[in-house]
Amino acid sequence: MNSLAITSAPRFASKLKTFLPTELLDIVICDLLQTDYRFEVISGFASSCRAFRWIALRCFFMHLRVSLSERWRQIPHLTYMVKSVNLLATAEAITNPPVSLLSFHALHYVQVTFFRYSVIMQHQTIHAIIKSLPTTLAALVFEDLADIELGALAAIGARFPSLTRLELSCVERLDDSCCWSCFEESSSAVWHSPIPDIFSNTSNLTACICAALKPLTELQHLFLGFFLSPEYLLQEHFSHAPEFDEEGGVVLPFGPEWCTCCFENFATQVRADELQVSLSLAQHFKSLTSVGWGSFFSSKSSEIQERKTKIYVSRKNGRIRVRRRPWVIEPSRL
């Protein structure tokens, strides 16, 4: 284990040396940066000595945020300094102009947002982004997508066989922050519910996902941010949700997650489908420990706000079980 010596020299005592593991210093610096990710926060530490400066730079460059392509010129060649890098970038920063990160072998986690990309623009860029990333990625997140196409899933499965975490989501595109018209318009511009228009049923959906992601034998966490509820659910919701209250006041838009009628008509079946599909995926992907979906009918208040649900997988005594809360590991009997 690498360590640094800190020397204390009391007036009437011999020199004392305290050895601190560099891993401990890494934890301290990373903890400081979690609350305020500015180099000024650790500049004093970095100025102390060359060894501390190396630690500070390594911790600081573990997380890169790139929103403009010009930023790449300001990022030094870090592969010799950092063993693991988390990258948060916009699709535009990687594709306009195109940037190749193939030599960036330190990349561990990549998160790309496709904010304001139309379906056509996304289809033109997502495969280029996939090809520009090193094949050794452990975690990949695509968010704010206009749709989640099987071609992209297959490309991800073929290119990144070491992935342990994969998240793709388009539920963020549903916008109920303005008015009912904008809410309905946003729903028509995103591929939010593939059943039954794209896939005839959940069995067909499961088979296609398994085929597309078959090479991901190490996959542990999968999140697909579309709804397993039928595509016409939102249309029915728009048709019966009140735009005005009894006094003639305007009712702010709300989704099916807050609608009693939608809950009574769809929640039971959708929840059952989410569990069944998750179980089928867990049977196919032997390392899978959690599966997430876009959902209007989660049982947790925090997930309801995000229109998401998470399902946990248990593998014990040759049985695979799924449920919506973490599995408690029972202490072994003595």
N, C-alpha and C positions, 0 to 999 in steps of 0.2 A: 504494500500500500504506500503510495506517495505521501509525503508529509512535509510540513514547513516547521522550522524551529523558530520559536519566539523567545528571545533572551531577556531575562530580567537581571539587573545588576544592582542589588542593594549596596548601600555604602559599606557595611561591615560584614558582608557575606560573599561567598564565592558565587560566581555566575551560575544562574539556574536556567535550564532550557526546558521549555514546554513544547512538545510536539503535537501539532494539530493536524489531523488528516485533511488532505485537500478536498476529499469528498464532503467533509463537514463544512468547510468554507464555501464550497459550491452551493450547499443547501441554504446557507445564510444569505448569500448574494441573490440566489434565485427567489428566495422568500421576499427580500426587499423589492425586487423588480416586479413581483406579482401585484403589489399595491400601487406602484407608480413606475411604469416602464419608461424611464428616462435615464440616460447615462449619468446625468448630474447626480442622481441618487447614490451612485456608487463611485463617483469620480474621486472622492477622498481616499477610499480604499484602493482604487487603481493607481493613485499617485504615490502610495507608500513605498513600493518597491517593484522591481521587475516581475517577481514571482506573483505578487498580488495583482499586478496589471494584467498578467496572462490569464489568471483566474477570472477577473472581472470581464475581460473581452470575450472569453469563452462562454461565460454565462449570458452575457448581453446578446451575443449573436446566435444563441440557441433558438431565438424566436425572431423571425423576420416578417415584417408587414410591408407589402408592396402594393400600392394602389395605382401607380403610374409607371409606365415602361422606363422612363428616365431614371427611376430609382436604381435600376440594375447597375448602372454605371457607378453608383456610389457605394455599392456593396463589394468589398474586397473578396479575393479568392479565399474562401473559408475552410476548404476541405481539410487543410492541414491543421487547423485550429480546433474545429468543433467536430465531435464524433456523431452528434445527433442534432438535427436542425428541424424546427417546426416552422413551416411557411404558411402565412396567410396572405392571399393575393386575390386580386380581381382578375376575371378572365381577360379583360382588356390589357392589363399589365403584362400578360404572358403572350398575347397574340397580336398586339398592335404596337410596334412591329413584333413578329414572331421571336420568341426567346427560347433557346434550347437549354435545358437544365440537366442534360444527360450526364455531364461530368460532375454534377453536384451530388456525389455519392453519400454525402452526410445527411441528405434529406431523409427524414424519418416520417414526418407527418406533413401532409399538404392539404390545405383548405382553400378552395376556390369559390368565389361567389360570382354568379351570373346575373346580377342585378340589372334590370332593364333590357336584358337580351331577349329578343323574340325567339319563337321556335325555330325560324329559319336561320337566324344568326347563331343560335346555339348549335344547331346541327352542323353549321359550317366551321365551328371553332372547337367543339368539345373533343373531337377525335385528334385534332392537332395538339391540343393540350395534353391528352393522354400520351401521345407519341413523344412529347417533349420532356416527359418526366422519367427519372431513372427507374429501372424495373425492380429495384430493391426496396421500394416503399413499404412501410409497415401499416400506414394509416392514410386513407384518402377520403376527403369530404368535398362533395359538390353541393352547394346550397343555392337557393333561389333560382332553381331551374324552371324553365318553361314546360319541360316534359322529361320523363325518364324513359328513354327508348331502349329496347332490347339490344340494339346494335352497340350502344355505348356500354351496356352491362357486359356484353360478350367481349368487347375490346379491353375493358378493365380486367376481366377474368383472365384473358390470354396474356396480358402484359405484366400484371403484378401478382405473380403466384405466391408471394410471401405476405400478402396483406392479412392482417389480423383484424382490422377495423375498416368497414366500408359504409359510408353514409351518403345517400343521394336524396335530395328533398326538393319538392316544389310547392308544399303547402303554404310557404311564406308568401306566395304570390296572391293568395286570396285576401283582398283588401276591403275590410268593412269599416275603415276609419273615416270614410267620407259620407256617402249616401247609398241608398239602395241601388240606384242605377250604376254607380261605380262598383259596388260589390258584385252585382250581376255581370257587369262587363269584365271584371277581373277573372271571374270564374270561367268565362268563355275563352280566355286567352291562355289558360294553363291546363295541362293534362293531369287533372287532379284525381280522376276516378276511372281506371281502365276497364272496369267491369260494368256492363257487358259489351261495350263497343269494341274494345281492343282484345280482351280475353272473355270468352263465353262464360266462364265460371272460375271459382277459386282453384279448382284442380288444374285447369289449363294454365292459369297464372303461375301456380307453384311449379309445374313442369317446365315452363319456359325460364323461370328464374334459375332453377337448378341446372338446366342445360347451359345457360349463359355464364354462370359463375362456377361451373364444374371444376376448373383448375384451382380454385381457392381452397385448398385442403387445410390451411391453417386459420381460416376465418373464424373469429371468435365473436365479433359484434357486427351485426348487420342492421342498418336502418334504411328503409325505403319509404320516403316521405310522400306517398300517395295514399288515397283512401281505398279501403276494401269495400266500402259501402257502394251501392249502385250509383251509376252516373246521374240518374234522374232524381236522386235524393235532393240535390240542391235546387233543381227546377221546381220540385214540389214545395220545397221550403219557401222559395220566392213567391210562389202562387198563393200561399196561405198566411205568410207572415204579415202582421199588420204594419202598414206604413204610418197610420195615425191612431192615436189613442181615443178613448171615448169622448174626450173633450175637444177633439180636433187637433191636438198637438202632434207634432212630428215625432215618430218613434225612430230612434237611432238604429241603424242596421245591426243585426246580430245573426250569428250562424246557427246551424242545426243543434249545436251543443247546448244552446240555451232554449231550445224550442221543445215544449212539452209534447206537441203532436209528433214531431220527428222522432223524439225519444221513444214514444210508445210504439211507433210503427216500425222502427228500424234498429234500435239499440240492441235488442236481444240477439238478433241474427248476425249483426255486424260483429259484435263481441265474440260470438261463437266462431265466426269465420276467421277472425284475427288469431284466436288461439289455435284453430285447426291448421291454418297455413303455417304458423310458427312451428308447430309440432312437426309438420311434414318437412320443413326446412331443416329442423334440428336432426331429423332422421337421416337426412342426406349429407349435411355438413357435420362431421363428427366432432369438430372442435367448437361448435357454436354454443355460446353461453347466454346470449341475449339477442332478441329480434325486436325491431321497432317499426311502427307504421304511422302514417298520418291517420288521425282518428278524430271524429266528432264525439265519440262516446267513451272516453277514458274515465276511469273511476277516481283519478287523482286530480285535485284542483289545479296543481301546477301544470299538469299535462293538458288539461282542458284549455287553459289559456293559450298554449302553444299548438293545440290541435294535433297532439301526438300521444302515442302510447308505447310503453315498453313492456316486453314480455320476457320473463326469465326462464332459463332452461335448467332442469335438474337431470343428472345422469347418475343413477344409483342402482346397484344390484341388477344391471341389465335392462332397467326401465328408463324411459325418457318421459319426463313430465314437464308441463309448462304452466305458468301462472303469472299474474300481474304484480307480484311483489317478490322481492329477493328470497331465495331459499335459505333457510337457516341451517347452517352446518351443525348437525347433532354431534355432541362430544362422544367419542368412542367409549364403549362400555368396558370397564375394567374386569 
